[in-house]
Amino acid sequence: MRAALFVTCVNDALYPRTGIAVVRLLERLGVGVDFPAAQSCCGQPQYNTGYRYEAEPLMRRTARAFAEHDYVVTPSGSCAAMIREHYPRIGRKAAEEGRGSELADAAAALAPRVYELTEFLLDVLGVTDVGAYFPHTVTYHPSCHGLRGLGLGDRPRRLLAAVKGLDLVELPGAEECCGFGGTFAVKNPDVSTAMGTDKITAAAGTGAQVLCGADNSCLAHLDGLLRRADSPMRALHLAEILAATEEEPLS
């Protein structure tokens, strides 16, 4: 089996270790990984800010970049949700405006082939124990797009629970938003900071060493707050934990 990695612009620019971890993990599980160099931003920042037309060229580019791949895997629930939920809406709006079916057809072709990482591991590969080793206490924050948009449910927690040496502790108020919300954090910084502070306070109360998530945009927000609070806790993407083994521990 082969899959394409949609690394997302946030990971490419700020968290390349997450993309590397996904490749290590999938290759360890016997999946060949392609990286289409033409991939770029999916258009989520533009679309979320109300610039639908400006998101359309990025939608076309993304559809072309992954046109030849049966499976497109991304370590980002928000970007997966953009493609699966909002690309079809963009396509329908374009058709309603009399601009043809090109975008709707592109969305219909791409959306069913896009999987958030934990979906791909459990639903496609049928794997829960990925052979990982991470001897630390971890608490998990479910980001809103994965939780509500994609309906990931307990998939991330099932994967974490199977990691050798990992002690998974419950996060109080786990389903509450962390306050990032993309441009929400820019437009409403005080509210965003208050929500994020509530989240890291709850996480600190668990005694965990690591605050884990499956979306680095949310983790960037929370990690910034942890650093400002001089907390010893660190934020870490799920993929990096799953990629770690006894032979190749997380550095």
N, C-alpha and C positions, 0 to 999 in steps of 0.2 A: 504494500500500500504506500502511496505517496500523498502528501498534503502540502499545501502552500501556507507559509507563515505570513499573516498580515500583522506586522509588528506594531503598527500604529505610529503616528508622528510623535506622540508624547514619549513612548518608549524609545523610539529611534533617537530622539534628541536628548533625552534626559536619563533614561533607564535602559541602556543597551544590554545590561546584564540580564534583564528579564527575557529579552529576545533570545540571548545565548542560552539561557536556562531552558526555554521551551524547546529549542533545537536539541540540546543534550537529552532532555527528557524523552522527546518523541523518538529520537534515534535509538535510545536505549530500549524502547518498547517495539522496535522493529519498523518504525515508520520513516520513510525517506522524506526529507524536507526540502522543498524548493522555496526560493526567495525571489519573487519577481521584482526586478530592480525598478520597474515603472511605478510601483505603488507609491502613494503619497497620502496626504490627509484625506479622510473619508468625507469631509465637509461638515462634520458635526458642529464645530464652533460657529460657522456661518449660519447654519440652519437654526441652531438654538438661539441665536441672537436676532433672528427674523429675516436673515438674508437668504431666502430660499433660492433665488435665481443664481446667486453667487456660489451656492453649494452644488449646482447642477454640473459644472465642468469637472468638479472633483468626483462626483458620482459617476460620470462617464469614464473618467480615468481609472477609477477603482474597478469598475465592471470590466474594462478592457484588460487591466493588469491580471485579473484572475479568471479570465474567460476559459482557459484551458484546464482548470483544476477542478476535480470532483469534490475535494474537501479544502476549505479555507479555514484555518485555525487562527484565532486571535486571543491574546492574553488580556482582553479588555471587554468587559460586559457592555460598557457604554458604546464602544465602536461597533460591536456586534449588534446591539439594539438599534443603532443608527441605520445600519444596512437592512436589517430584517423588518424593522417597524416603520422607519421613516422614508427609506428609498421608495417603497411602494406608494406612499402618500405623495411624494414629490412627483412620481410618475403619473399618478391619477390627476393631480392638479395641472400638470402640463397638458395632459390630454383634454381636460375640461376647458382649458384655455385655447384649445384649437391648435396646439403645437405638435400634434401627432403622438404616436405611441412609442417612440424611441426610448424614452426614459422608463416608461412602464414596462416595456419588454426587457430592458436591461435589469431592472429591479427583480422582475419575475425569474430571470435566469440566474441571477447571483444569490439572492437572499436565501433560498433553501440550501445552499452549499456552504453557508457561513456558520461556524460553530465557535462559541466561546470555549476556552481550553478545557474546563471541567466537563462541559457537555461532550466534547469530543472523546475525552478519556473514558467516561462512563457509558455514554450512549452509543458511541461508534466502536471504540476498542473493547468495551466491556471490562475495563480494568478499574479496580479500586486500590489495590496495593501495587504501587508503581516501583517498589523496591527502594524507597527513599529512607534516609536515616538523618534525623535531626534531633539531637538530645537536648531539647530546650522546652520550656513552658510557653505555650502559644495560646493567644485568644484571637478569634476570627471576627472581623467586621464585614458583613455582607453589604456591598454597595447597592445603591438604589436601582440602577439599571439592570444589574444581574438579578436582584431579588424580585423586583416588581415588573420590569420590562421583559426579561427572558424567562423568569420563573425558575431560576437555578435550584431553588429549594435547598436541600441538604447535601447536594453534590460536593461542594467544596469541603464541608465538614467531614463527609465520609472519606474523602481522600486524605485529609489531615489525620483523621483518627487511625488510619492504617499505616501511618509513618512510624517506623521503628524509633523508639527512644523519645518520641514527642508526647508531651503531656498537654492535652487540649482542655482548656478551661472555658466555661461559658462567659460570654460578654453580656452583662446586664444592659437591657435596652438595645440589643443588637440591631433590631430592625429600624431603629431611628436613624434618620439621615445624618451624615457627618457634617453637613453644611457646605460642602464644596460646590456641587452642582454646576461645574464649569463656570460660565460667565456670572452665575449667581454670586459667587464669591467675590467677583470684581464689583458688581453693582450693589451688593449688600454686605460689605465687609464686616460690619459690626455684628449682624445677625449670623453670618457665616462663622465668625470667630467664636461666638457664644455657643453655637451648635457643636463646633469642633472641640471646644473646651469641655463640654459635657461628655463627649465621646471619649476623649483621652483620660478624663477623670474616672469614668467607668472602667476603662481598660486598665488603668493603674491599680484600681481596687481589686482586680483579679490576681495580682501578684505575678502576672505573666512577664516574661522577658521580651516577647515579640508580639507586636500587633500585626496580624496577617490580614491581607485583603487580596482580591483578585482584580483590582483596578488601580493602576498606579496614579491616576489623577486624584482619586480620593486619598490615597496613601501619601501623596505629596503634601496635601493639605494637612493631614494629621501629623506627618513627620515634622513639618515646620512648627506646629504647635508643641509637639513633644520636645523639640530642640530648644524652643523659647522657654519652656518650663524646666529645662535642664533635667529632663527625665532620662533615666537609664534605659528605658524601653526603646526599642527600635521598630520601625515599620518595615515590613518586608512582603514582597509579592509572593503569592502562593507558589508560582512556578519555580522560584528559587529554592523554596523548601523542598518541593517535589523532585527537583533535579539533584539535590544533595544525596550522596551515598557515603558509606563508611570509607570506601576507597577514594572518593572524590568529594570531601566535605565542602560545605559552603565556606568560601574564604572571606 
